[in-house]
């Protein structure tokens, strides 16, 4: 049996660099959203509708170091995926010219990628199990991971945006003469503002209790755009680590018994684990900014640009 670890040493180095970059990103963002100087609460009055809206605005910019370290982590991990193919093919004595990980749109395109790359048949079933494409009706694939790989491949600059949500389930209001709408708390990414609630009429001595959760996410739609970017990078890294381990086990099997095509308990189980990385992945809490109860009548009121006044 050949020793496969030396072939995969470059992969290990890239994954180590990626993990270090994630740690630096987490250090850069730690406490940023908890700093009271970085947010403000205010009300906005719309003269046309007579409605007043309670808002929270993020005042500070996301630390540039966070953006840098997340980008580096994703690039190192993407490079590791490509190195895995190169290392595996070299380890079994079948090097290929285009040794990049075969990301695909669907299972059919994946088969085309195998032919285009001249992927050794010894690894094709392993990669089929890993399903490196977006979620499909058959229940295979992973849109979250595939979207990350797409962002890295298509963009020279990996964008970071502010995402936010408001927890208004426990809000307590005492506004006896006002008409109130409790809002969903979606964030305006351009103004970095989030609407909490809206009312018309006299608020009296009303108070609101709520929590706003901010995070710095990858500039993408869907789940990816509402997940802290360092958490997304860590999930991508975790996926790569499992894929690497399954390739190493497959190489050891090939060198020991000629590479029986039937999956054994080693590489097959790791290949399946690579499709179910979430069950093994520990998500850290979101980067939250929690606001104490606020007396609404004491907030600063600002005018809307469409003609409202304070």
N, C-alpha and C positions, 0 to 999 in steps of 0.2 A: 504493500500500500504506500502510495506517495504521501508526503507531507504537504498538505494543501495550505497551511497557514502562511508560508512565505509568499505564495501567490496573492493572497488576500491582504498582505500588509499595507499596501497603498489605500485599500478600502478602509482599513482600521484607522489609518492616519486621518483620512478625510472625515470620518464619523467623529473622531476625537475633536478635530477642529470645529466641527459643527456643534457639538455639545458645548464646547467652551464658548462659542459665540452666543449660544442660547443663554448660558449662564450670565454672560456680560450684558445681554439685552435685558434680562430680568433684573439685574442690578441697576441698570439705567432707568428702568420704569418704576422701580419699587418706590412706593410712597408718592408718586407724581400726582395721581388723582385724589389722594387723600389730603394734599396740601390745600388748606382753605383759601390761600391766595390765588389759586388756579381756577376757582369757580366763583360765580356770583348768581344770586337769585334776584329777580326783578319781575315787575308786571308790565304788560304792554296793553294799552287801551286803544281799541279800534273805534274811532268816532262814527264811522259809517254804520257799524252793526251794534254799537253800544256794548260790546263784549270786552271783558278784561281777561287776559291770559297770564297765568303764572308760568314763568320760564326759568330755566337754569342754563347758564352759558359757560362754556369752557374758555378761559381767558388766555391760557398759556399754550405754546406750541409743543407738540410731542418732541421729546428730546431727540436730537439728530443721531446721537449715539445708539439709541434704541433702533432706529431705522437702519443704521449701518450694520449693526450686529445681527439683526433678523435677516437682512439680505445676505450677509455672509454665511449664516447658518444654512439658509435654503440652497445657496449655490454650492456649498461644500457637500450637502446631502445629495443634491442632484448629480454632482460629479461622482459621488460614491456609487450611486445606482449604475452609472455607466461603467465604472471600474469593476463592479461585480461581474458584469458580462465578460469583460476583458480577462479578468482573473480566472473565471470559471473555464473559459475556452482554452486559455493557456495551460491550466492545470490538467486538462484531459488530453492535451496535445492536439487540439483543433482550433488554433487561433483564427479569428476572422478580422477582416479589414475594418468594418464598421461596427465597433463594439460598443454600441450605446444601448441603454435599456429600452425595450420595445414598447413604449407607451403607445396606446391605441385609442380609437374612438369606441370600438365595439369588438366582439370576438372575431368577426369576419375580417376586419382590418388587421387584427393581431396576426392572423394566419398569413396575410399578405406581407406583414413586416418580417415574419420568419423567413419567407422566400427571398425577400429583398436583402436581408442581412446575411442570408445563408446560415441561419442559426442551427447549430448542431442539434440533431434530433434528440440527443440525450437530455437537453434542457427544455425542450418544447412543452412537455407535459407539466413540468415544474412551473413554468411561466403561465401556462393556461390556468393552473390552480390559483396562482397569485392574482389573476384577472386584472392586469394593469390598464383598466379603462373605467369609464364612468359607470354608475349603477345601471344595470340592465333589467328588463322585465323578468329574467330568469333568476333574479336575486343575487347575481354575481357582480363584481365591480365595486368601485368606491368613488363616488363623485367628489368627495372632499379631497382625497389624495390626488385624484386626476386633475382637479382644478389647480392645485398647487403646482403640479408639474407643468401645466399649461402656462401659468403665469410666469414661471421661471424661463420657459422656452421662448415665449413671445415678447417679453419685456426686457429692455436693457436696464430699466430702473424699476425695482419692485416697490410699488406704492404702498403707503401706510395712510389710513384714514381714521378718524375718530368715530367710534360707534357708541351708542348709549341706549339705555332703556330705563324706564321708570317703574318702580313697584308701587302701585297705588291701591293694592288690595286692602291694605290696613289703614287707608286714609280716614281721618276723622274730621268732619267739618261741622261747624255750628254757624251756618249762614242763614238765619231765619227768613230773610226777605229776598234772597237771591236765587236766580235760576242757574243751576250748576251742571256742567258737563265734565265728567272725569275722563281725561284723554288717555290714549294708548301709550303715550310717551315715546313716540318715534323721534329719532334724532335728525335734524337738518345738518347734513355733513358739511355744507359750505359755511354756514354761520356758526356751526358747533353749538347749536341751541336745541333744547328739548322742552316741549310743552308738557306741563303737568296737568293743569286743569283750567277751565274757562268758565266765567260766570257773567251774568248780567244782573245789575241791581245792587242794593246796599249790602256790603259784606258784614256790617256790624262788627262784632268782636270775634269773627271767625278765625280758626286756626287750621292749618293743614299739617299732616304728618305723612311723610313719604320718603322714599329712598331712590336715589339716582345711581345707576351703575354705568360708568364709562369704561371703555377699553380702547386700545390702539390696535386696530385690525388690519389685515391685508386689504388693499383696495380692490375688492371683488364682491359680487353679489352673493346672496344666499347665506348659508351657514358659515362659510369662510369669512365673509365680511362682517360677521357678528361674533367672532371668536378672537381673543387676544392673539396677536401675531406670533408671539413667542410660544404660545400653546400650539398653534398650527405648525410651527417649525418643529416643535418637539414631537408632534404626532407623525410628521413626515420622516423625521429621524428614526423614530421607533419602527416605522414600517421598513425602512432601509436596513435596520439592524436585523430584523427577522428574515428579510429576503436574503441578506448576506449569509446568515447561518444556514438557511435551507440550501443555498448553493454549495457551501462548504461540505455539508453532509452528502449532497448528491455527488460531488466530486470524489469524496472518500468511497462511496459505494461503487462508483464506476471503476476506480482504481483497484478495488478489492475483489470484485466478482464480474468484471466486464460490463457492468451497467445494465442489469436486468431492468426492463422498461416498467415493470410493475412497481408501483410506489411502495416503499417500505415504511416502517413506522417512524423513521428518523426524518428524512427530508420532506416526506409527504405531510407529516403533522406540522412541521415548521412552515410549509407552503400554505397550509390552511390557516395557520395562525397569522400569516401575513395578510390574509383577507379579513381577519377579525381582530385587528390590532387594537380597536377601541376597548375591547373587553379586558385588555391587559394594560391599558394606558390610564394613568392616574392624572385626571385634570386638576389643575390648581384653581383655586377660587378666582373669580374675575377681579379686575382692578377697579375697586369700588370707591365712590365718593358718597358718603352717607350724610345727609343734611338733617339737623335737628328740627324739632317743631318750629314753625315760623308764624309770626303774627302777620297776616296778610296786609292789614291796613298800614303797617309800618314799612313795607317794601317800597323801594324807589320805583316810581312809575315813569315809563318812557313812551314817547309818541311813536306811532307807526309812520312809515314814510308815505303812506297813501292818504294822509290827511288827518290822522288821529291826533289827539293832543293829550297831555298828561293831566 
